[in-house]
Amino acid sequence: MSDSLKKSPLAPSKAAHLPPLVGVTLAAVETGMKYQDRDDLMLVYFPDGAEIAGVFTRSKCFSAPIGWCRDIMGGGQAKALLVNAGNANAFTGTAGDKAVAEIAGSLSKALGCKKEELYFASTGVIGEILPSKPIIAHFEALIGDLSVHNWQKAAAAILTTDTFVKTATRTALINGQKIQINGFAKGSGMIAPDMATLLGFIFTDAPLSQNLLQDILSHSTELSFNSITVDSDMSTSDTILAFCTGAEPKIQDINDPALDDFKEKFKELMLDLAHQIVKDGEGATKFIEITVTGARDNRAAKNIAMSIGNSPLVKTAAAGGDANWGRIIMAVGKAGEEADRDALKLVLGDQIVTNNGLVVSEYSEEKSAQHFAGKNIKISVDVGIDQGSARVWTCDLTHGYISINADYRS
């Protein structure tokens, strides 16, 4: 977390308190590799192991930790997760892979487990080789600090340009048994599907099989982290990992009615974290929800919604409080999806702007301007083709975004 950045005006009043979760211990330390006077390396250790599921960036220039995680995913239980901030270990060639292997070898010895049970994530500057020695040198301190209570400390250690810690928790019921779900994430810029320069880690004590956990994670990701955008740039490093510590017997069937509440709470938690990332968008002052209906299918609706959400003209209009709805129409038209110009309906907040392809006679520019002056903006478009629908979230584009990214490596 940058000390030079003011806390986002959209930040929650306080971070969610994450209670202890059976089978999960956490720790964080300061290495001094990039940041001073803050933790930048965190470890999560699962004494009895955990089922593991993951979703990763689709960038062709993925980071070394992502390559490692993909290679071992599905090979057995996870015993630990190690995350560093300040260095993405991306576009570092075989040297980056070697650094991960060296860290894995040392950590496996320190924890007494297999290398293939260790998962890694890195976030920060691209193109700088991750030094393994400063990380390995802190293993003793990390392991000594492991505690069931260090959720906030671990969540803070993974931040980069974030201005606040992003945490969420939910309680669900499975067959009458109370199940805990905890999660934390980081992300502020270079945010766009699939997924973004974000890291997200979800933990639960539900008794789920690995395949079932993967199905739930993938589905929830599409409706949350893959439905947000800050600046349309896909990262090299985005990683979402879910860990399940529940005991046997494992639930195998995703359609089991006993899972209904859990699946809903899991999705809620991920959407909560995704919204927090948008609300911490670099320089953001407005949180924007975009709903598209009437598209050919859900895929087309999402493309149109993301076209609006990624438009610099729409986002700068929001920043200035200018309800320039013509820019929204422009973004719909350029999306490359079917839209009936003469049936299109646009709503800003609760006010209808256009209907049947024309501005309605009772439209009030003043009312729309008042809506755009607030912190929460809602844009709804029906394109008049079929039944496809989608909802995405974004933020405005301000001078603050330029300042943060112009000085990122300085």
N, C-alpha and C positions, 0 to 999 in steps of 0.2 A: 504494500500500500504506500503510495507516494505521499510523503509529508508535505510536498509543495502544492498539492492539489486540495482544493476545498471540497468538503463533503457534498455529494450531489444533493440538490434541493428536492430530489424525488426519493431520497433514501428513506427507508422505514425509520420510525422514531427510535427503535432499538432492535438489535439482532435477536432472532429466536433463540431461546435457551434449549440446547440439545441435552436430553437426559442420558444417563448411562445406557448402553445397549449390550445385551449379553454377547460375549465373545469378541468384543472390540476394545482395544486399547490404543491410545494415541500419544504422540509426543512431537515437539518441535524445538529447533535450536537455531541460533544465529551462526552462519558460517563466515560472513563478511565478504563473500565472493563478489557481490555487487552492492548490496544495501548495507547501511550502517544502523546500528541500534534497533534492529528488528529481526525476528525470526524469518528464515527463508528456506528452511529444509524441514519437512515433516514426514513422520513415519506412522503408519497405521499397522498394528500387528494383531493377527488373529490367532490366539494361542491354540485353539482347536481346529483351525482351518475355516475356510468359507467357500461357498459356491461363488463363481465369478461370471459376470456377463459384461460385455463392452460394446460401445459404439464409437467409431472413430471418424476423423476427417476423411473426405474423399479426395483431398489434395494429392496430386501426383508427387509433390515435394514434401512428403510427410516426414516427421521428425524420427530420430533414432529410437526413442522410447516407444513410439507407436509401432514401429517395425518389430521391436522385441515383444510387445504385448500381443500383437496379432499372431506372431509365430507360436507363442505358448498357450494362447487362448484355447480352452477346451481340453487341455492336457491334464487337468486335475484340479485340485483345490488351490486356492490362494492362501498364502501364509502372511504376506505383508504387501504394503503399498508404500513406495517412497516417492516423494514429490519435491522438486526444487523450483524456486522462482528466481528470475533474473537472467536465465540462460535457457533458451528453448531447445538446445542441442538439435537444431534443425539445419539442413543443408550443410552438414559437417562430414559427409562421406563416411568412409570406413573408420575414420578416427572417432566419429560420434558413436558408431556401433561398438567400437572397442571400449570406449568409456563406459557405456552401459554394461557391457560384459564384465569389465573389471569391478564395477560397483556391485553387480549381481553376485560375483564370486565372493567378494568380501562380506557382503551382507548375509549370504547364505551360511557362511561359516559362523558369523556372529550370532545368528538366530538358530543355527542347527537345523536348517531345512534345505530343500533342493532349490537350485537357481530357478527352475521352471515353475516354482511356486511364488515368485517375486514379480510384482508389477511396478511399472515406473511411469512417471509423467513429468514433463518439464515445460516451463513457460517463461518467456522473456525474449531476448534479442535473438534473431535468426543469424546463422552464419558463424557463430563463435563456438569453438569446440568446448564441450563441458569438461572442466578439469575434475578428474576422479579423486585425486588425493585429498583435497579439502573436504569433500563429501565423506569419504571413507574415514577420515580423521575424527568425524563427529558421531560415528556409530555408537561408541561407548556411552556418550552423553545422551543420545537419543533413546537408546534402550533403557538406560537408567531412569529416564523421565517418563516412561510409558505409564499411562493412567487411564482409567475409564472416564475421567472428568475433563480431559484436555481437548474437547471439541472446538471451543472458541479459539484456543491457541493454534490448533492445527489449521483451522479455516483461515486464520489471519496470515499464516506463514506462506500461503500459495498466491497471495495477491501481487499484482504488478502495478498497473495504472489505476486499479480499482480505488474508489474512495471510501468504500465501506465493506465490512465482512458480510458475506451472503450465506445465511443458514436457514434451514427449514426443518420442521418436524411434524409428523402426523402419527396418530394412533389408530389402528384398524382392528377389526375382529375377524378371526378365522375359526370357524366352528366353536364360537363362544370364547375363544382365547384371545387375550389382548396382545397385539403385535405392534412393535415399535418400528418406525421408519425415520431415520435421520439422514440429512444430506447437507452438503455445503458445496459451493462453487465459486469460481472466479471468472471474470470476463468484463471487459469495458469497451475495448475497441477491436478491430479486425473481426467483427461479428457478422456472420451470415451463414446460412446452411451451405454445405452440410459438414460440420456444424458451424464452428466458429473458433476464434482463439480463446476458447473457454475450456476450463476443466471443471468437471462435476463428479462428485463421488456420493453414492447413495448406499446406505447400510440398513439392513433389516434383520430381525431375528425370526422371520417367517420360515417355515419348513418347505422350501421350494427346491425343486430340481434345477440343475444348471440350465437345461433347455427351456424350462418354463420361465426362469428369471430372465433369460435372454429375450424371449418373446414379449414379456411385459415391458422390459426396458426399451426394446426397439419400437414398440407401438407408442409408448409414452413419449419417447424422444421426438417422434414425428409430429406430435401435437404440442410440443413444448419448445425444446431447444432448436428444432428444425423449423420452427414457425416464428423466429425472431430475427431481426436484422438491425444493426447499428449503422453500418457503412458499406455493406454489400461485399466486403472482402473476406474470402474464405482462408482460414489459417492453415498452417502446416502442422499444428499441434493439438487441435481440439480432441478431447478425450472425455467420454463419460463411462465410468465404471460403476457397476453395482455389485455389492457383496451381500451374501446371505449366510447367516450363521445358525439358522434353525436346525434343530435336531431331526433325526429320522423318526418316522418315515416321511419321505419327501412327497409333496403333492406334485403330480405329473401332468394333470389335465388342465389347460388354461380355461376350459369351459366349465370347470367345477363351480357350482353356485357358491360354495364356501369362500371362493376367492373374490366375489363381487365387491365387497367393501374394501378389501385390500387393493385391488386394481384401481379403484376410484381414488383412494387416498394416495397411492403411489403416483398416479398421474397428477393429482393436486399438488403434491410436493414438488414434482419436477417443473410444473408450470409456475409455481411460486418462485423457484430459483431462476427460471428463465426470465420472468418478469423483473426480478431484481437486477439481472444483468442489463436489461434494456434501460432500467431506471438509473443505472450507473454508466450508461453510454458516455463516452468521452465528451465532455462539454454539454451534456444533455440538460435541458430544462423542461421538456415536455414529454409525456408518455402517450403514445399514439396507438390506438386500437383500430385495425382495419378489417372490416367484414365484407366479403364479396359473396353474393348469391346469384342465382340465375345463370350460372356458367354451364358449359357443356358437360363438365364433370368436376370432381373435387380437385383434380390435378390442375385443370385450367383455371379454376377459381383461385388456387394458391398462387399460380404464376401471375395472375392479374393483381392479387393482393400484394405480392412481393414487388411487383413493378411500381406500385404506388409507394410502398414502404421504402424502396431504395432510391426513389427519385430525389436528387438534390434540390430540385425546384419545390417539390412538395415539402420537403424537410426544412428548407430555409424559410418558406412561407410560414410554417408552423413556428419556427424560432422567432419570427418577427410579429407573430400574432396576426398575420394577414390571411384571411379566409379566402384565398385566391383559388376558388374551386375549379377554375379552368385548367390549372395544373394537374388536378386529379383526373379530369377527363383526358388530358394529354397522356398521363401515365397508363390509363386503361387502354387507350388506343394503341400505344406502342408495345403492349405486352405480347402481341403476336397470337392472341387467343380470340375466339369468336366473341363479338359483342354487337348487339343490335342498337345502332346509334339512335334510332327513333323510338326505342322502348326503354332506354337506359334511365334508371332512377338513382339519384344521389341524395344522401342524407348526411348532414353535418350535425352531430349531437342529436337532438330530437327534432331538427328542422328539415323538412323536405326542401331541397334546392332545385332539383330538376325532376320532371316526370314525363314519360313519353317523349324523351329527347329534347325537352324545352325547359327553360326556367319557369317555375310556377309564378303566377301573378302575385301571390302573397309573400314571396321570398323577402326576407329582411337581411340586408347586408350587415346591419348593426348587430343583430342577434348572432349571426355567424361569427362576427368579429369578437363578440363577448366569449363565445365558446372557445375560439382559438387563443384567447388571452389567458385561459386557464391552464393548469398543469396537466389535465387529462383531456385528450382530444379523441373523439370517436368519429370515424369515417365509415359510412356504409354505402355500398354500390350494388345495385342489381343490374346485370347486363342483359337480361331479357332473352336468354337462349334456352336454358334447360334447368335442371335441379342441382347442379354442382354448387358447393359452398366451401368456404374456408375462412379462417380467421388468423391474422398474424399481428405481431406487435413490433413497433419501432419507436424511435425517438427523434427529436429535432436535430438539425445540424447547425451548430453555432460557431462563432469565432474560437470558442474554447477547444473544439475538436482540432482545429488547425494548429493552435498553439501547442497542444499536448503532443501532437504527432510530428510537428516540425522540430521539436526539441527532444524527441524520445531517447536518442542515443547520446545526447549532450551531457 
